[in-house]
Amino acid sequence: MCFTPIVSLSTAILEFVVATAILVFCRKSLINRFFPLLLYILGFYQFTEFMLCTTNYPFFWAKMGFVTYSFLPAVGLHFIMKLTNRKCNYITIYMVPVIFSLMAFLKPGFIIESTCTTFFVIVIKDLFNSLFSYIYGLYYFGFIVLICYFLLKSFNKEKNQLKRKSYAIIFAVALITLLPALVLFLIFPAFKIMFPSVYCEFAVLFTVAAIISSYLDNKIQKKK
């Protein structure tokens, strides 16, 4: 969540515009397909936060926000497995976020509280009062570890300097995108800690990193 709803909406629009620009002006390589997808996901999350604060349906938009950021680790790992030419079962990758998404919409009382203030967003979920919280945390943290492991392994093996730079930026992007979500949406709420509404700043950093990575990838494609 951003400091004000209008900043949240502006961040969402920025991410939608950048994602569309990458698709239009950059070659549709693997990187330039996944980065726009991640940008659209992050942009939609910012939109859910805007709607949470400006409509009469905060519980619904809180659920939509939860579903949105629940798919980030799965999409990220899917991208890295494709990028590093590793085989995997993609049904398995997406199974966990799908289950938690269904749980969010089907379980009565999943959202206990959903309010928006000037500097804090408060969304309390029943998820964090059960065993599912540990499973969800393991999913989020485990996928981050796998993403970083596969990226670092490929980075160490890669000889092409442009690709090495691209891997390094993608590694930074993974941390920028996923670690704040892990801390702000999982760890802090589990300890009943309110947090400053700063996730949009990380989203902007991700947008900048996506532009740089897409530019480097274009250079790589032109040299082929």
Summary of the structure (lengths in Angstrom):
residues: 224
radius of gyration: 17.6
end to end distance: 41.2
largest distance: 54.9
contacts: 723
relative contact order: 0.15
helix: 77%
strand: 6%
